[in-house]
Amino acid sequence: CQVSLEVRMGCGFGACYGCTVNTRKGLKRVCRDGPVFELGDIIWPEVRI
């Protein structure tokens, strides 16, 4: 199962790391590595809603 995340993006192309989300594979940038992630990879208590 996958989820699509939406966060504020400072630059929109991955340089500022302002849109990171913590995953089981380390920090991922929503603008470059997503916005679609595997549901089980996201560490949910650390996601800003």
C-alpha positions as CSV (number, residue, x, y, z in Angstrom):
1,C,0.0,0.0,0.0
2,Q,1.3,3.5,-0.8
3,V,0.6,7.0,0.5
4,S,1.1,10.4,-1.1
5,L,2.4,13.1,1.2
6,E,2.0,16.9,0.8
7,V,4.3,19.2,2.8
8,R,5.6,22.8,2.4
9,M,8.5,22.8,0.1
10,G,11.1,25.6,0.5
11,C,12.8,25.2,-2.8
12,G,10.9,22.5,-4.7
13,F,13.9,20.7,-6.1
14,G,15.7,19.1,-3.1
15,A,18.5,21.5,-2.2
16,C,17.1,22.9,1.1
17,Y,15.9,19.6,2.7
18,G,12.9,21.6,4.0
19,C,10.4,18.9,3.0
20,T,12.0,15.8,4.6
21,V,10.1,12.9,6.1
22,N,11.7,10.3,8.3
23,T,11.5,6.8,6.9
24,R,12.8,3.4,7.8
25,K,15.4,4.0,5.0
26,G,16.5,7.4,6.4
27,L,15.4,10.9,5.6
28,K,13.7,11.3,2.3
29,R,12.8,14.5,0.5
30,V,9.1,14.7,-0.5
31,C,9.9,16.9,-3.5
32,R,12.6,14.6,-4.9
33,D,12.1,11.1,-3.5
34,G,8.3,11.3,-3.4
35,P,5.6,12.4,-2.9
36,V,4.5,8.7,-3.0
37,F,6.0,6.4,-0.4
38,E,5.3,2.9,0.8
39,L,3.0,3.1,3.8
40,G,5.2,0.8,6.0
41,D,8.3,2.9,5.3
42,I,7.1,6.1,6.9
43,I,7.8,6.7,10.6
44,W,4.4,8.2,11.4
45,P,4.9,9.7,14.9
46,E,7.5,12.0,13.3
47,V,5.3,13.2,10.3
48,R,4.1,16.8,10.6
49,I,0.3,16.8,9.9
